Amino acid sequence: MSTAPHPTTSPTPTAAARAPRRRTAALRLTALAVLPLAVTTLGTGPAAAHGATSDPVSRSVACTKNRTATEACRLALAASPAIPGDWKSIVQGRAIDHSTPTSSPQHRARIPDGKLCSAGNAQFSGLDLPRDDFPSTTLPGGAEYDLRYDISALHNPYRMEMYVTKDGYDPKKPLKWSDLEDTPFLSADNTAATAAPSGYLGSKAFTFKAVLPQKKGKHLIYTIWHGLKKPDGSFQSEEAFYSCSDVTFR
């Protein structure tokens, strides 16, 4: 391609040498402009940091809203200072084995006993403290109740499951899978999200109307939110999110 005024005249050696240098410089500038974006993407936390139980209030939400609410919150945040910024990120990235159409959740395989509230993530270990003074919600045992979940980002399709601890649960001992009832008292698929009420940390919320377990005294409700198959048979996500809510049934 000629850059000289006349079509029959070839570019001078000086002009021809300058063109590749200009193109090389432009490519270098483009690469430098893209690089910070790539670093930012790679440096972020889990791609799906989405939510936590708000009613009954979960440990991550309660201690984020009031960092000095109780001694348990103070100790939890001292051990895990990132919780307020990541209240919604109690996640296991490979909680659902999607290798076959009949594969099942791997919650118990991925999260060891004593680490349920942190979902096995060391940065949230303060949530696993075996204490009876985390902020607690008083609930009417055996009655209908609106359970709510605070959402910062929504995945769909999904399943929400809530488990309650067995009779004899001791909050001063590390929480084990065997402390939970075998089946969830709530199992809901694809409930529509609504705008979050005032005071919520996220922008949207789920509400689940359910009959609460017939329990008395101190217990814990363990919530698991995980993805399901899409209509085309593909899986929405391998991630699952977990919440520990301290409650007192009356």
N, C-alpha and C positions, 0 to 999 in steps of 0.2 A: 504494500500500500504506500502511495507517495504522499509526502507531506509538503512538497515544494509547490510554488505557485503554478508551474506548468506541468501538465500530465506527462510530458515526455522526458521530464528531468527527474533523475533518481535523487533521493535524499542524500545530503552530504554525510560523510562519515561521522562528523560531530553530532548532527541531529539524530542519526540512527543510533548512536551510542547513548544519547540522552534518554530516548524512549524506553529502553529496557530498564534503565535506572529508575525512571519515574514509576514504571509498573511495579518494580521490586519494592520501592518505598511504600507504594499504596498497599501492597499485599502485607507488608510488615505492620503498617498502621491498622489494617483490618484485623490481623491476628491479635494485636495488642488490645484492640477494643473488645474482642470476643472473650479473651482470656479471663477477665474479672468475672464475667457472667458464669463461666464454667466453674470457676473456683467457688463462687457463691453457691451454686447449685449443689456441688459435691460436699460443701461444708455444712449444709443444713442438717437438721435432725431427721427423724422418720418422715417419709413422704406423706403419711397420713396421721397427723396428730390432731385428733378429732373431738374428744369429749369425755365427760365423766358424769356420774350420777349426782344430781343436785338435790333430789328429795326422795328418800332420805339422804341428807348431805354426805358426800364421800369425804374421806380424809384429805384428798388433794384439793378439793374445792373449799372445804371448811378452812383449812390452814392457809390457803391463798387469800381468801377474803379477810381473814383476821389472823395474822401471823403469831399473835400472842394470845390467841383465844384460850388456850390451856397449856399446861406444862408439856403435854404430849406434842402439841404443835410446835412449841419452841424447840424441843429436842429433835423432832423430825426435820425441821428446817435447818437446824444446826448440822445434822448429818447429811442432809440433801438440800442445799441452798437453791438448787435450780427448780425446785417444785413449783413455786409461784409462776415462773415463766413457762413451765411445761406441765401445768396441771392436767392438761388434756392428752398427754403423751404417754400414758401408762400402757405400753403396747408391746406385743410380740409380733415380729414381722413374718414369722413362718408358723403361725399358730394353726393354720388350716392346711392339711396336706391335699393339694389339688391334683395329685398325679393320676388319679383314676376317678371315674364318675361316682364311685361309691365310697370315696375316701371320707374320713371323718376328722373332726377337730382334734388337735394334739395339745390341748391346754395342759393336761397333767404331765405329758411327756416333756413339755417345754419349760414348765414352771415348777421348781422344787418346793417341797413343803417348807414352810417358814418364810417363803418369798412371794406369797400370793398377792399381797397388796402392792408390791412393786413390780409384779409380773416378771420377776427374776432380773430386773434391771438394777445394776448397782447404784446408778445415779438417783434412784428413788428409794433406796434402802430404808430411809427414815420412816416411810409409810408402813414398814413391817414391824415397828417397835411393838412388843407385846405389852400394851398398857390399857387400862380401863378408863382413861381420862381424855381420849380424843373427843372432839365435839360430837354429840349424839342427838338423834331425833327420836322423840317419843311417838310411838305408833299404836293404833288400836288393834290389838291382836284379833284375828278372825273377821275383821270388818273390811268393807270396800274402801279403797284408797286410791288416790291419783299419784302414781309414781312418775317422777320427772327426770329427764336426762338433759344436761347442758351440752350443746353441740357447737363446735367451732368450724367444722367442715363435715359435710354429709356424704356418706356412701350408701348406695342403694343398688341392688337388693341387699338386705341384711337381716340378721336375727338378733334380738335382744333376749338374754336369759338372766334371771335373778334367782340366786340360791340363798337360803338362810341356814344359819348354823344349827346343829342338832341340840337337843336339850342337854344341859350339862356343859355347854361351851364356857370356857374360861378365857376372857380377853387378856389375862396376864400371861398366857402361854402363847408361843408362836403358832400362827394359824396354819393348819394342815388341811389337805384336801379331804381327809377323813372326818374333819370337823363339820363339813357341809352335808346337808341332806342330799340324797342321791339324785333327786330330780328337782328341776327348778319350779318354784311356785309361780313364776311368770315366764312364758315363752311367747314372744311376739315377733311376727315377720312383717317388715316393710310398712310399719305405721308411718303415716305422713308427719313430717316436721312442721312446726308452726313458728312464728316469730317468738323470740325469747322474751319472757317476762322481764320487767325491770329488775335490775340487780344481778342478772345472769352474766357469766363471764364470756359466753359465746353469743352468736347472733341468732341461733335457732334452738329449738327444744323439742323433745319428744314427750308426750304424755301417755301413760299406760294405765288404764283403769283395771284394777285387779283386787281380788280378795286376798288379804294378807294372811300369812300363816297363823294358826292358833297357837301362839307362844306367849310366854311371860318372862319378864326380866330382861337382862342384858343379852344381846345377840349381835350378830354381824350379818349384813346382806352383801353378798358378793355378786357383782354384775359383770357379765361378759357380753361384749358387742362384737360380732364377727360377720364377715361377708357370706353371701350365698351365691348360688349360680344365677346367671342372667338367663333370660328366656331362650337365648341361642345356645345354651349349654356351656358357655364359657364361665369362668369364675370371676367374680367381681374383685376380690382381694384375698390375699393370704393372711392379712393382718387381723388381729383381735385386740380390743381395748378392755381394760379391767378396772373395776372400782371397788373399794371397800367402804361400806357405810356402817358406822356404829349406831345401833338402835337400842331402844328400851321399849319392850312391848308391855302394855298395861291391860 
